[in-house]
Amino acid sequence: MKIHACFLLLLSQLCRLGAASAMATASTPPNIVVILADDYGYGSLGAYGASPAVIQTPHLDRLAREGRRFTEAYAPSSVCTPTRYALLTGRYCWRTRLNHGGVANTLDPLLIETTRPTLASWLKQHGYATGFIGKWHLGYGTAPRVDYTKELKPGPLELGFDYQFAVPQNHNDITRVFVENHRVFGLRSARLQPAKGKLGLDAPERDDPRTMGELTDRAVAWLDQRAGGPAPFFLYFAPVAVHELVTPSAEATGTSKAGPYGDFIHDLDRSVGRIIAALEQQNALANTLIIFTSDNGGVIAGGPTGASKLAQAAGLKINGPLRGGKHDIWDGGFKVPFLVRWPGRVPAGTTSTAMIGLVDVFATLAAIVGETRLDRASTAPDSINVLPAFLGESPQPLRRDLILQSAKGVYAIRSGPWKWIEGVPFGADGKNASAAKGPQADQFHPRLVNLLDDPGETMDISAAHPAVALRLADTLHQHRSQGFSRE
């Protein structure tokens, strides 16, 4: 009996120790890397159906193979700035002065208030080292017009980042420079020599085909500096690919069957591979949560280089089977690839059909560091904790609805299989109203679609389901008229 009692006592102690060890492991904060590609469409990587005969994305496909692939992930906007704002703040951008669906201009002031919690400031409060590298597109300073010859403050560092190395707006913006922390990188003087399409800053000019490599060099160097450090780290890496101008590197040129656009995708995939390799080299990959996604759908028409048209002619379905692309109110403008890799927590090689939004990244990462109750009056008012979907634990929908806004300011709301398109161009004064008569006129009329039955969004079924249309229209109005959408 004594031997049996001792055995049970020992077993009990071992179980408690095991449970404590498991809790310690679960409570150990992971490193976090969020990669936000630019204009990268839903069908532009192998894991989402791109033909390997056209392009190859082995590193992105590895994230899908070793993590979880989401098939119903949405950007809140079909254009750049609003999505970047929502990702960092957990708040829809149409609640700001940029409420018309457009983007911040190169000379615009900082869009995010320095008093508003961001992913960076939130994680920094929890002991994280924070870095931002890549495309910013959210403005600098407080003056009506940014002076790039002076200190660029406030900016990312005032929003919680320890370091920034940025392309101020777009790959082809008029600054033609990088920004490091509070200054134009390498600025020699305040002298300006304006030229067509350029501010003419007295600083080293970006070399477009080398920009992806230079940004990745900086990201890898920043990760290397964190190696062995006591603090977990958060890296927000925002590549410029595959935004126009489409300028693949010398190493990638000619490597795809989809022309320069496909080659640029190869640059993006190579950058992701280099980030993974850097984490592997410092033995950090096992405790790093990686999220890869895009700010909006891909460009399927136009563009200065016409590279996307050539890619489509070669067989690349940029946005997969979805209707439309960047700027549009159709799903091709909003539905984006979304990959999550977190060994031991996120089930490998799985797919989720849960509807999530990029605006949900804030509340989800907050939950990972133990903050599950956010004050919606001040913090991430439109962000939902979708961590159960990451971990494969929730068969039930975590989101009731998700609000979308096109580049022309047209609103839509997605709820279950339903999508209600309000169809009204932004502005009571008729701003953008002329677009309702142009080639995109379909986007400027109210429409209810069932995406399960009609993924091409071709049929308006509001007359057959008036109660659904009314409910979604009322919900959209309610969310817009109050300062939050999270219950």
C-alpha positions, 0 to 999 in steps of 0.5 A: 500500500505504501509503495502504491501511495508513493507511486501515486504521489510521484505520478501526481507531482510529475503531472503537475510539473508537466502541466506547469511546463506546458503552461510555461511553454504556452505562456512564452511569448512567440516572436511575431513576423507579419509580412504584408505584400503589395497588390498580391492577388489571391491566385498568385501563389502555388498554395492558392492554385497558381500553375507551377508551369507559370510561376513557382512560390516554394517559400510561400508554399512552405508556409502553407504546408507547415501552417494554415491557409485561409480561404476567406480572408479579406482586406478591409479595402481594395487599395493600399493605405486603408488596409495598412491603417486597419492592420496596425490599429484594428480600426477601419480607415473610413473612421479617419479623415481618409474616409473616401476610399482613396490613399494617402499622398506622398506629402500627406501628414501621418494618418495614425494619431500618436495617442492611438494604440498600434500593434507596435506600441501594444507589443512593445508594452509587452516587452517586444522589440519592434521593427518596421521595414518596407512600404509605409504609405501612412504619412509623416509629421503633422504639417499639411505638407511633408518636408522631406529635408527635415525631421520626419516626425511623428512617424513609425517610431512615435507609434511604437516601432524601435526602428524603421527603414521605409519606402515612404509611399509606393515603389514608384513614389516621387521621393525616390528615397528610403527613410531611416528612423526620422530622416531621409536615408543618406540626406546630404543637404536641403537642396532640391532639384525637382524633375518630372516625377521626382522631388529631387532630394539630395540623397541616394536614389532608390534603384527599383530592381534592387529595392526588394533586395535592399529591404530584405537585407535590412529585415534580415540584418534587423532579425540578426541583431535580435538573435539571442536577445532576451526580448521577443521581437515583432517585425512588420515587413512590407515588401513593395512587390508586386506593385507597379512599377513592376521591376524584377531584380536581375536575379529574378528576371526571366525565371518565370513564364509570366514575364516581369510580373511573374519574375517580381513574384519570384522576388517576393517569394525569395524575400520570404525565403530569406526571412525564414532562413534568417529565423532558422539560422538563429534557431528562432523559427520554432518559436516564431509566428509568421503571418503572410498576407496582402493589402488588397487584390492584384491589378488585372488591368492597366498599370504603367508597365502592362506587366499584369496583362502579359502575365494573365495572357501567359496563364497566371490567374492573378486573383484566381476565380474571383471577379475584379481586382484592385480598386473594385468592390468585387471580391477580387479586390478584397479577398487575399492570401492569408497564411499562418505558421506557428509550430506546435500551435497552428496545425500544419498543412490545414485549411480554414474557411473561417471569414477573417479580416486583416483588421483582426490581426490586432486583437488576435496578436493581443490575445496571444500576449494575454490581452483578451479584453480590449477597450473598444472605445480606445483600442482596436474598435473593429478588431475581432480575436480570431486566434481560435481559427488560427489554432483550428479550435473553432468550428463556429463563425467568429465574425458575424460581418465584415465591412469592405470599402472600395477605392471609390468609396463604395461600401459593402458588408459580408455576412456568412454567404451574403454580400450586400453592396451599397453601391453609392459613390462616396460623398453626399455632394456626388463625388465620384458619381461620374464613375457610376456612368462609366465602364465600372457602372455595375459597382455603383448600384445596390446589389445582394449576392450569395457568394456560395451560389454566385461567386462571380457576383453576377446576380442581384438577388435583393428582390428575392431576399429583401429581409437579408438586404435590409438587415445587412444595410441596417447593420452597415449603417449601425457600424458606420454611425458608431465608433466601433463594430466589435461587440 
